[in-house]
Amino acid sequence: MRIPDLRNPPSMQSALNLLEERTHAGTWTLNWITGELWWSNGTYRIYGLTPGAYTPTVETAVQYFTEESRPLLEAALAEATGSGKDYALHLKLRRADGQVIEVMAAGRPVLRDGLVQSVSGVIFDVDAIEQERKSQQTAEERFRTLTWNSPDGLVLTDAQTRILLVNPSFCTALGYREQDLLEQTTVDLTHAEDRPISAKYRSLLWRGELDRCVHQKRYRKRDGSYVWMEVALTLIRDGQGEPMHYLAQCRDITAQRQYEAELFEAKELAQVTLASIADGVIRTDLNGTITYCNEAAARMIDAPIEKILDRPFSFAIALCDASGNPLHGDPLEHTLQSGQLSRIPAFTRVRTTSGDLRPITDSISPLRNARGEIIGAVFVFQDASESVSFTEKLHFQATHDFLTGLPNRSAAEQMIQSLLEEPESENRQHFLFFMDLDHFKVVNDTSGHAAGDLLVKHLAQLVRSVIRTTDFFARFGGDEFVLILRNANYEAAHRSAERLLEAIAGYTFPYQQHRHQMTASIGVTQITGGPGSLDRLLTEADSACYLAKDQGRNRFRFYSSRDPKLSLIQQDLNWAHKIRTAIHEEQFELFHQQINTADGTLLGVECLLRLRDGEHHHIFPDAFIPAAERMGLLKHIDRWVAQRAAQLLTQSLSDSSLAAEIGSYLSINLSSGTLADSEFAFWLLELLDAHPGICSKLRIEITETERISWTREEIGFVDRLRAQGVLVMLDDFGMGYNSFDVLKKVRFDGIKLDRQVVRDLGSDPVDRALAVASAAIARSMGLQLVAEGVETQDDLAALLELGIHHFQGYMFHRPKPFASELMQPEPLPPSPPGFWN
């Protein structure tokens, strides 16, 4: 009795072969009556044997297992045939090629009238399964990394166009938060006039008439306006060919659309042409002679069908690597001899009759007759020219700046790293230039961002015309550039910096009615190894550039670790990086300190900012606020504080424990510089509108210690805040240039007596006079008066004597975090241009 023939007709055998190949499994049956053992093709493959080339027996099959596994298997077989018990074991198998692999072997006896007739089982290649799982995981991780870091917008939707995944570039282009987009479909975002063409392309992809399509369409931004994008749309199918997802790569072409109409038409035509080409199919007999070739294959090989038929496969089809070298080994011969599928290396080339190398993806599968005998092979291949081009384009975009075509920051960092890894024996010197255009913002403000982009392109061309061909020039972002001088000494670096400054200073940028005279500031450092070399070198060059700007612009400075000014700048730059990171990664935290009456009754709290440095350590504002002010980051900190305070107050409306912790009001500090920022003023008023019900519980303390005068706009902003119910307090009263005079110009709701005045109240007659005058003014103007820094009973008694009844200080409460945790923080608005520079 031949079990395979009885149980597996050809169609079932083919299905079994496919299933075993996909699952890395094999099946077997042991006829216990006759002792005959049958293996499926999958079992032969796991043993490392050619299917049908070997007649297995129980004894020889068991011998392939290692000495440790063999007794376990023998015992399990004995128990199965003796008592009819199933078994499943993890064992070690030594394949025919000597490789030891882990397998899972399972068997089940088949009984008739209580007697074992046969045992059927399955064996799984555990190592192959695990390797496939890891490969899939690695591919998924690479896909997510590529998606997340892509400069183009990427959108993944389901078959109904519901958005499942978007990357930051797409969110930024449309001005949406990610969670807002995940609630929509791409149809919702598409301009009504563009929806029919989008639907048409989706339909073509769905029916398989196109593999990929590129078209231009308008997406609706969050503010209601529309942005033109070039969309490359692909339909992703599962293993059975069923549609699963649409993947769209979106590039903003709003500014360039009018210049790219002809190019777009050419690309569209090329995409349609490539997408209409079907798979090539070539069939051979057992000797490797071609017996069939379809038209698609003939087109890709660039030869008439009659010139291909009846020729040996190796003569008609020349498979090469990317350099044109013949592939190692003959994949067709391997398939015909082994009976196994042969997968050609990715993007193998096929040489056409004209000598061209066409990238293809392909496989060669064996053909079998009804008896399972190999009768030939089928070679199926697709034109991968588009995929190769797309991959090369993605690589170029990942390492180059879209506007100028220069290498980007990532490429520059790779170049610096490669120079740091040079063998010391080469004894070559290299220098890093960090160049920043002076007053670039003026061009954007007066002529628009299109002018700024054009200026950047012109200056990139100018710089490339004056540097050496061996120099590496890259755009770092915005108006910042990096130049790497390879194999140059100090004098050459000095001359190069002078030549750059001279070329830029001699360039006039005309745009419409404006003519802009440009200059630049350059920081230079020598590329040397050491701890944190890459980051250190960038910081050194950046610091030197910052010093050049600080000393008047249109100059260059070499970095020196002995320069105290550069040390201070480096400290500021380090703090600036920490502050930006803290805002972006939620490393700031709000503490609070109570404001009380004399008997300890809670009136409200003041929010105090802390920067988390590790799990249990906090940095006080005195350490980083001066640097933040010098680096222009104070308004970003104030914005973070204001938004988190608004969230706390909104949450307290429904959270009784948080409401009890806050009391009647919550007070935050705003710097006078932030107050003068019209954009911040507009943003804060919008924030209050977005959080109804909090104005009556919010107080804003404005510090005026360094203010000389108040503008009409600033005074109007304070009045608008008060009109909405926000109480505005004058903080650190008594320590400014004109504390009393400002009360005549600006209407406040209260004043806070500075802690230094309170501290010296009993010993300094001037501070006592200030306190007396403050109390008198507060009473006469109907202002609330809060004394800060109350630490002792003597302080309290002296203040009560003056008629002051609201107090803040260690005597009543030490600052601490809020006991009630803030619910999921609202994301901050997108960082403004230049925030990370």
Summary of the structure (lengths in Angstrom):
residues: 837
radius of gyration: 37.6
end to end distance: 79.5
largest distance: 117.6
contacts: 2537
relative contact order: 0.04
helix: 43%
strand: 27%
